[in-house]
Structure formats: structure tokens, C-alpha cells
Amino acid sequence: MSASIAPRLRRLRRTPALRAMVREARLSVDDLIWPVFLCDGTGVTQEVPSMPGVIRRSVDLTVAAAAEARDAGIRCICLFPYTDFALRTDLCEEAWNPENLTNRAIRAIRAEVPDMAVMTDVALDPYNAKGHDGIVRDGEIVNDESVAALVRMAMAQAEAGADILGPSDMMDGRIAAIREALEGAGYIHVSIMSYAAKYASAFYGPFRDAVGASGALTGDKKTYQLDPANADEGLRCVARDLDEGADMVMVKPGMPYLDICRRVKDSFEVPTFAYQVSGEYAMIRAAAGNGWIDGERAMMESLMAFRRAGCDGVLTYFAPEAARLIRAGWE
């Protein structure tokens, strides 16, 4: 063949069959983790205005939603509570109450939908009167006292039957402390998915509305969450959490940090996840709602981006809708 003949790369894009044959990344329902918001009561749903299509559910309706998700092929849900403000204190005691919203939901799902993996959030912000992920003393988010509280919270969730603990607080040393406590109490099968590279991002706003932390938050979280400018520091945090006993790691937010996802996967070759956070979800929903983009195509493209970047899975509020499209043969 003459060296002057230019390659025609479009040949393999010509038909759906050819495109499918050479597709490098694939998106499966197994890749989806569905974050679900809890509220008190029975038969209760509450809209989250800044997250169109997302609702809080009482425990009974969360169990029903878990069953529907299971039937759609989703294997894992992650629970986030909207805690009554009367129960939010400076020391966050409600976080390890065996009868708090999260622990009741874990037990209920375990009983009714036993084949659904249940992941939890391990952070104090839904229970903290000041809205922070750690305990606040004289304006400082104190590390070691916060870790002790997080351990108590994690143990209560393990006792309730959680499959995966998701420490999202970014306190130093919390993975080692939680892992040691789990091992000491015989919870050797409980997995930890560490929010290992969690950035101090502007994309969390709607989530804070969903769990009621927006109005409570005093100051910001820059002293414990990562600087968005720092990639190498993110990798150091991942390395530390793996050394301390994390089974899986997460990058948060998602799409603005795909470079971090790729570096984590390439550097450590461990199960790597991303959280497509509330702000990312809300932007796609809002643009689609205004007719500016094709919402379904943007959703699926965004999820494929995580797989292309090396993620093994993604936490996304789009999970039920994406699962439906995947099972219908979306291309």
C-alpha cells in the first residue's frame, strides 16, 4: 500500500454495528450507585427544588424504591438523611443513634430487599448544628474528636447491616480508626469506600439543600476538603486511605475532576468511583428543562465519561433513568 494513502478512520463509525464492535468503554447498570435522600414519617415524599426530579422519601417509601431499583438492575443504593433540626447538636450525637433515619433504613432494606447492597454516608454534617463534617470548637473543625465521633457513627451503621461505609468527611486518620474498630468488633466483611479525593467544590450546593445543611453551615469547608487546584495532593490522600484500609476510593465531584479519576486508576489500579454530584445533576436537568440540550443524551454521555476516565462505577442521581435506557439498548 502506498504510504501516501490517508487512513479513513470514519470506516469504523459507519454503522451502529461497527461502532459497537470497536467501542472502548461500556456503561452497564452494574456501574451505577443510586444516592437516595431520607426523611421522617410514613408515606412521605418531599421535593428538593434545586434538584428537579429528586425527592426525599420516608423509610417505608425508600424500601419500595430500593425494590424498584433492584428490579431495574441497580445493585447498590447510598443513603443520605435529612435530620430534624431539633436533633442537630454541636456534638452530633444523633449520628450514632441506632434509631436514626439512616440506621432504620438500613435495617428495613436489609429485611425487605436483602440482595440490594446498602452504602452509607459517614460524615457529621446532617447532624451538626453548624453544618460541618466535623465537630467545631472555637471556630475550628477539630480533627481527632471528629474522628472519634465518626467511628461511633460507622459502628452504628455496621451494626445496622450496612454493606459499604462511605467516609466523606476528609478528616485525617479516619479510615484507619474506622477499619480498626470494625475489625475489633468482628465486622470484617464491611467494606469502606473512602471519599479519598473530595474537593472543596461549588458543585455541592443542591445536596446541602437536600440534607438541610445549607442554612446551618457556618463558614466553608476549605480547611478539610481539598483545594480544587491540587491534583498531586489528591493522589497522596488516596494513597493514605488505601494504606489505612480502604477497599475502594472515590473522587468527588465527578466531571470537573476526570483528570483525577484517570490518575487515581492508573496510579493505584484499585476499584475507583466518582460521585456525579448534585450541582452536576442540576445543571444537566436545568439545561434540559429549558430546551438547551438533549437531557437523555447529555446524561448518558456524562456517565460514559466516567467509564472512559477509568472509573469502575459512579454515584449518580440519574441511576434509575440511566438503568432504564441501558436495559432498553441505548447506543
C-alpha positions as CSV (number, residue, x, y, z in Angstrom):
1,M,0.0,0.0,0.0
2,S,1.3,3.5,-0.8
3,A,2.3,5.4,2.2
4,S,0.5,8.4,0.6
5,I,-2.9,6.9,1.1
6,A,-4.5,8.6,4.1
7,P,-6.2,6.5,6.7
8,R,-10.0,6.7,6.7
9,L,-10.9,6.5,10.3
10,R,-14.5,7.0,9.6
11,R,-14.9,3.5,8.2
12,L,-15.4,2.1,11.7
13,R,-18.0,4.8,12.6
14,R,-20.3,4.0,9.6
15,T,-22.9,1.8,11.2
16,P,-24.2,1.1,14.7
17,A,-22.8,-2.5,14.5
18,L,-19.3,-1.3,13.6
19,R,-19.3,1.4,16.3
20,A,-20.4,-1.2,18.9
21,M,-17.6,-3.6,17.8
22,V,-14.8,-1.1,18.4
23,R,-16.3,0.8,21.4
24,E,-13.6,1.3,24.0
25,A,-15.7,2.0,27.1
26,R,-19.0,0.5,28.0
27,L,-21.7,1.5,30.5
28,S,-23.6,-1.1,32.5
29,V,-26.3,-1.0,35.0
30,D,-23.8,-2.7,37.3
31,D,-21.8,0.5,37.2
32,L,-24.5,2.7,38.9
33,I,-24.9,3.5,42.6
34,W,-28.1,5.4,43.4
35,P,-27.9,8.1,46.1
36,V,-31.2,8.3,48.0
37,F,-32.4,11.0,50.4
38,L,-34.3,10.0,53.6
39,C,-36.9,12.0,55.6
40,D,-39.0,11.2,58.6
41,G,-42.6,10.0,58.7
42,T,-44.6,7.3,56.8
43,G,-45.7,7.6,53.2
44,V,-43.9,10.9,52.9
45,T,-42.1,12.4,49.9
46,Q,-40.5,15.9,49.8
47,E,-39.3,17.6,46.7
48,V,-35.8,19.1,46.5
49,P,-36.4,22.3,44.5
50,S,-32.7,22.7,43.4
51,M,-32.6,19.1,42.2
52,P,-35.6,18.6,39.8
53,G,-36.8,15.1,39.8
54,V,-35.1,14.2,43.1
55,I,-37.2,13.7,46.3
56,R,-36.7,12.8,49.9
57,R,-38.5,9.6,51.0
58,S,-39.6,8.3,54.3
59,V,-38.1,4.9,55.2
60,D,-41.1,2.9,54.0
61,L,-41.0,4.5,50.6
62,T,-37.2,4.2,50.5
63,V,-37.6,0.4,50.9
64,A,-40.1,0.4,48.0
65,A,-37.7,2.5,45.9
66,A,-34.9,0.0,46.7
67,A,-37.0,-2.9,45.4
68,E,-37.8,-0.9,42.2
69,A,-34.1,-0.2,41.8
70,R,-33.3,-3.8,42.3
71,D,-35.8,-4.8,39.6
72,A,-34.2,-2.3,37.2
73,G,-30.8,-4.0,37.8
74,I,-29.3,-1.4,40.1
75,R,-27.2,-3.3,42.7
76,C,-26.4,-0.6,45.3
77,I,-28.0,2.5,46.8
78,C,-26.4,5.1,49.1
79,L,-28.4,6.6,52.0
80,F,-28.4,10.3,53.0
81,P,-30.7,11.6,55.8
82,Y,-32.5,14.9,56.2
83,T,-32.3,15.1,60.0
84,D,-34.8,17.1,62.1
85,F,-33.1,20.4,63.1
86,A,-34.1,19.7,66.7
87,L,-31.8,16.7,66.7
88,R,-28.7,18.6,65.3
89,T,-26.3,19.4,68.0
90,D,-22.7,20.6,68.4
91,L,-21.5,17.1,69.3
92,C,-23.7,15.4,66.6
93,E,-24.9,12.6,69.0
94,E,-27.8,11.7,66.6
95,A,-25.1,10.4,64.1
96,W,-24.7,7.2,66.1
97,N,-28.2,6.8,67.4
98,P,-29.2,3.2,66.5
99,E,-32.7,4.5,65.7
100,N,-31.7,7.4,63.4
101,L,-33.1,7.7,59.9
102,T,-30.1,6.0,58.2
103,N,-29.9,3.1,60.6
104,R,-33.7,2.4,60.4
105,A,-33.5,2.5,56.6
106,I,-30.6,0.1,56.6
107,R,-32.4,-2.5,58.7
108,A,-35.6,-2.1,56.7
109,I,-33.9,-2.5,53.3
110,R,-31.9,-5.5,54.7
111,A,-35.2,-7.1,55.7
112,E,-37.2,-6.5,52.6
113,V,-34.6,-6.2,49.8
114,P,-31.7,-8.4,51.0
115,D,-29.9,-8.6,47.7
116,M,-29.5,-4.8,47.5
117,A,-26.1,-3.5,48.6
118,V,-26.5,-0.7,51.1
119,M,-23.9,2.1,51.2
120,T,-24.0,4.8,53.8
121,D,-22.5,8.3,54.3
122,V,-20.1,8.7,57.2
123,A,-19.9,12.4,57.9
124,L,-21.4,14.6,60.6
125,D,-22.9,17.5,58.6
126,P,-26.5,16.1,58.6
127,Y,-26.3,16.0,62.4
128,N,-24.2,19.1,63.1
129,A,-25.8,22.3,64.3
130,K,-23.1,24.2,62.4
131,G,-23.4,22.2,59.2
132,H,-19.8,20.9,59.2
133,D,-18.5,17.4,58.5
134,G,-16.6,17.6,61.8
135,I,-17.1,18.9,65.3
136,V,-16.5,22.7,65.6
137,R,-14.6,24.1,68.6
138,D,-14.0,27.9,68.8
139,G,-14.4,28.2,65.0
140,E,-12.0,25.3,64.2
141,I,-13.1,21.9,62.8
142,V,-11.2,19.7,65.2
143,N,-9.8,16.5,63.7
144,D,-9.3,13.9,66.4
145,E,-12.5,14.5,68.3
146,S,-14.4,14.3,65.0
147,V,-12.7,11.0,64.1
148,A,-13.8,9.5,67.4
149,A,-17.4,10.6,66.6
150,L,-17.2,9.2,63.1
151,V,-16.0,5.9,64.4
152,R,-19.1,5.7,66.6
153,M,-21.3,6.6,63.6
154,A,-19.6,4.0,61.4
155,M,-20.0,1.3,64.0
156,A,-23.8,2.0,64.4
157,Q,-24.2,1.7,60.7
158,A,-22.2,-1.6,60.6
159,E,-24.3,-3.0,63.4
160,A,-27.5,-2.0,61.4
161,G,-26.3,-4.0,58.5
162,A,-24.5,-1.6,56.1
163,D,-22.5,-3.3,53.3
164,I,-20.3,-0.3,52.4
165,L,-19.3,2.6,54.6
166,G,-18.6,5.9,52.8
167,P,-16.5,8.2,55.0
168,S,-16.9,11.6,53.3
169,D,-15.6,13.9,55.9
170,M,-11.9,14.2,54.9
171,M,-10.6,14.2,58.4
172,D,-7.1,12.8,58.8
173,G,-6.8,9.3,60.1
174,R,-10.5,8.4,59.9
175,I,-10.1,5.3,57.7
176,A,-7.5,3.7,60.0
177,A,-9.7,4.4,63.0
178,I,-12.9,3.0,61.4
179,R,-11.1,0.0,60.0
180,E,-9.5,-0.8,63.4
181,A,-12.9,-0.5,65.1
182,L,-14.7,-2.7,62.5
183,E,-12.0,-5.4,62.8
184,G,-12.1,-5.3,66.6
185,A,-15.9,-5.7,66.7
186,G,-15.9,-8.6,64.2
187,Y,-17.3,-6.6,61.3
188,I,-14.6,-7.9,59.0
189,H,-16.8,-8.1,55.9
190,V,-17.9,-4.4,55.9
191,S,-16.3,-2.6,53.0
192,I,-15.1,1.0,53.1
193,M,-15.4,3.2,50.0
194,S,-13.4,6.2,51.0
195,Y,-14.2,9.7,49.7
196,A,-10.4,9.9,49.3
197,A,-10.1,12.9,47.0
198,K,-13.0,15.1,47.9
199,Y,-12.6,18.7,46.8
200,A,-13.9,21.9,48.3
201,S,-16.3,22.5,45.4
202,A,-19.0,24.9,44.4
203,F,-20.9,22.0,42.9
204,Y,-22.3,20.7,46.3
205,G,-25.0,23.4,46.8
206,P,-28.1,21.4,45.9
207,F,-27.0,18.4,48.0
208,R,-26.7,20.7,51.0
209,D,-30.3,21.8,50.4
210,A,-31.3,18.1,50.2
211,V,-29.9,17.2,53.6
212,G,-30.7,20.6,55.2
213,A,-27.1,21.6,55.7
214,S,-27.1,24.8,53.6
215,G,-28.8,27.0,56.2
216,A,-26.8,25.6,59.1
217,L,-23.4,25.9,57.5
218,T,-21.1,28.5,59.1
219,G,-18.0,29.4,57.1
220,D,-16.7,27.0,54.5
221,K,-15.0,23.6,54.3
222,K,-11.7,24.6,52.8
223,T,-9.7,23.5,55.9
224,Y,-10.5,19.9,55.4
225,Q,-11.7,19.4,51.8
226,L,-9.1,19.6,49.0
227,D,-8.1,22.7,47.1
228,P,-9.5,22.3,43.6
229,A,-6.1,23.3,42.2
230,N,-4.3,20.3,43.7
231,A,-4.0,17.1,41.8
232,D,-0.9,15.6,43.5
233,E,-2.4,16.2,46.9
234,G,-5.4,14.2,45.9
235,L,-3.3,11.3,45.0
236,R,-1.5,11.5,48.3
237,C,-4.9,11.3,50.1
238,V,-5.8,8.3,48.0
239,A,-2.5,6.5,48.9
240,R,-3.0,7.2,52.6
241,D,-6.6,5.9,52.7
242,L,-5.6,2.7,50.9
243,D,-2.8,2.2,53.3
244,E,-5.2,2.7,56.2
245,G,-7.6,0.0,55.0
246,A,-10.0,1.5,52.3
247,D,-11.3,-1.2,49.9
248,M,-12.4,1.3,47.3
249,V,-11.8,5.0,46.7
250,M,-13.9,7.8,45.3
251,V,-13.2,11.1,43.6
252,K,-15.7,13.9,44.2
253,P,-17.0,15.9,42.3
254,G,-17.1,13.9,39.1
255,M,-16.9,15.5,35.7
256,P,-14.7,18.6,36.7
257,Y,-12.2,16.1,38.1
258,L,-12.0,13.4,35.4
259,D,-8.2,14.0,35.3
260,I,-8.1,12.9,38.9
261,C,-10.1,9.8,38.2
262,R,-7.7,8.8,35.5
263,R,-4.6,9.4,37.6
264,V,-6.1,7.5,40.5
265,K,-7.0,4.5,38.4
266,D,-3.6,4.5,36.6
267,S,-1.6,5.0,39.7
268,F,-3.2,2.6,42.1
269,E,-5.2,0.0,40.0
270,V,-7.9,-0.3,42.7
271,P,-11.7,0.0,42.4
272,T,-12.2,3.7,41.6
273,F,-15.5,5.5,41.7
274,A,-16.7,9.0,41.1
275,Y,-19.7,11.0,42.5
276,Q,-21.6,12.9,39.9
277,V,-22.6,15.4,42.5
278,S,-25.8,17.4,42.9
279,G,-24.6,20.5,41.0
280,E,-23.6,18.4,38.0
281,Y,-27.0,16.8,38.0
282,A,-28.8,20.1,38.5
283,M,-27.0,21.7,35.6
284,I,-28.0,19.0,33.2
285,R,-31.6,18.9,34.4
286,A,-31.9,22.7,34.2
287,A,-30.4,23.0,30.7
288,A,-32.6,20.1,29.5
289,G,-35.7,21.7,31.2
290,N,-35.0,24.9,29.2
291,G,-34.6,23.0,26.0
292,W,-31.0,24.0,25.6
293,I,-29.6,20.4,25.5
294,D,-31.0,16.9,24.9
295,G,-31.2,15.7,28.5
296,E,-31.1,12.0,27.9
297,R,-28.1,12.2,25.6
298,A,-26.2,14.6,27.9
299,M,-26.9,12.3,30.9
300,M,-25.7,9.2,29.1
301,E,-22.6,11.0,27.7
302,S,-21.7,12.3,31.1
303,L,-21.9,8.8,32.6
304,M,-19.9,7.3,29.8
305,A,-17.2,9.9,30.5
306,F,-16.6,8.4,33.9
307,R,-16.1,4.9,32.4
308,R,-13.8,6.4,29.8
309,A,-11.7,8.1,32.5
310,G,-11.2,4.7,34.3
311,C,-13.9,4.7,36.9
312,D,-15.4,1.3,37.8
313,G,-18.6,2.9,38.8
314,V,-20.4,6.2,39.5
315,L,-22.8,7.5,42.2
316,T,-25.5,9.4,40.2
317,Y,-29.0,10.7,40.8
318,F,-29.6,9.6,37.2
319,A,-29.3,5.9,38.1
320,P,-32.9,4.8,37.7
321,E,-33.3,6.7,34.4
322,A,-30.0,5.6,33.1
323,A,-30.7,2.0,34.0
324,R,-33.9,2.0,32.1
325,L,-32.2,3.4,29.0
326,I,-29.3,0.9,29.2
327,R,-31.6,-2.0,29.5
328,A,-33.6,-0.7,26.5
329,G,-30.4,-0.9,24.4
330,W,-29.3,2.7,24.4
331,E,-26.4,3.4,22.0
